[in-house]
Amino acid sequence: QLKMNSGMNRLGYRPDAFRAAWERAASAPSIGRITLMMHFANADDGEVDWQLDTFDAATAGIPGERSVSNSAAVLWHPRAHRDWVRPGTILYGASPTGAARHIADTPLMPAMTLTSKIIGVQTLAPEETVGYG
């Protein structure tokens, strides 16, 4: 997978550096098939066209399957569907926005319920850490 950063700023190469990154990866003998990917910064309630247009321009002429659609894009942005999609949270019948009303008109149904109990509360000083190490 070779990921393009289209505005989420979590992972991936910026659009202007993506082609060079693909060329390096494609020329490496240890790398086989390369899937071109990106993750929408906000497909749940926003405009995705500019990110999709940026991805399409940056990857034009580059061979490889493409995957850009998360759960929200699967539901609400069919133009974003490429070779394969990443449905994620909707596989469990959950809304990608966290609001059930957003998926009320779909056949999605919750697949599970998660509950928890508080078993302890710790008061920590500002420099203390939580967890191992």
N, C-alpha and C positions, 0 to 999 in steps of 0.2 A: 504494500500500500504506500502510495506517495500522497501526502495530504497537502492541500493548499489552504492557507489562512485567508479566508475571504471576509474577515471582520470580527470573528469571534475572539481572536487573539489568544487562543489556548495552545494550539499545535499547528504545525504546517509552515510551508514556505510562502512568502508573500508572492502575489501574482507575478511581479516583475522578476523574481528569482526562480519561479517554478520550472520553467523550461530547462534552465541550466542544471537544476537539481535532477530533473528527469534524465537528461543526457548523461550525467555522471552515474546515476543508478542503472540506466539501460546499458551502459558500457561495462559495468562490473560483471565479470563472468559468473560470480556466485549468486547473482540476482536473476530470477526467472521472470515470470509474468508480473507486470506492475499494474495495479489498479489505481486509477486516479480518483481522489476523494476530496471532499471538503465537508464542513459542518456549518450549517446556517447559524448565524449569530442569533437570529430570532425569527423562527418560522411560525411560532405559535400565534403571534398577533401582528405580524408585520409584513412588510414588503420584502419579498425575496428576489424579485426580478434583477435588481442591480447586482446581487451576489452571484446569481446564476449567470448573468451576462458576463461578469468578470471571470468566472470559472471557465465558461465556454470559450472566451477569447484567449485566456492563458493556456488552455489545453488544446486549442485548434491544431489539427494535424498531428497530434501526438497519439500514437496507437495505445490501446488499452481500454478495458472496461471502466465505466464511470459509475460512481455512487455518491450521491449528494443528499438524498432524502432521509431525514429522520422521521420520527412518528408524526410530528405536526405537518411536515411536507407531504408525507404519504396521504394524510387525510385532506389537506386543504390546498395543496399546490401541485396538481397533476403535471404541470409543465416541467416540474423539477424531477420527475421520475426518469431515471436513466437505465443503465443495464441492470442494476439491482438496487433495492432500497433497504434501509435499516430501521425496521419498525419499532424496535426497542419497547418502550413503555406500553404501547397499545397492544402488544402481545399478551399483556396481563389484564387487558380490559380497562386500563387506566387512561385518563386524559393527559396529553402532554402538557396541558396548561395547569393541571391540578384541579380544574373546575369540571365537574361531571356534566354540567349543562352544555359544555362544548362538544361532547360526544353523544349527546342524547339522541340525535337523529341517525346514529350509526348502529350496526348490530353488535357493537362491542359490549361485553359484560365483564364485570370484575371477576378475576380468576382466583382471587385470594383476599384474605384480610390479615393484616399484620397488627398485632397488639403487643404491648410491652408494659412492664411494671417498673417503677423506680425502685431500685434496691439499695441505693445509697447516694449520699450527697457529700462531696468533698469541698472544702474551702482551701483554695490555693493562693500562694503568694505570687506576685507578678512574674517572677523568673522561674517558677516551677513548671515542669512539663507533665504531660499526661501520656501514659503508655510505656511500652518497653523502651529501654535504652536511654 
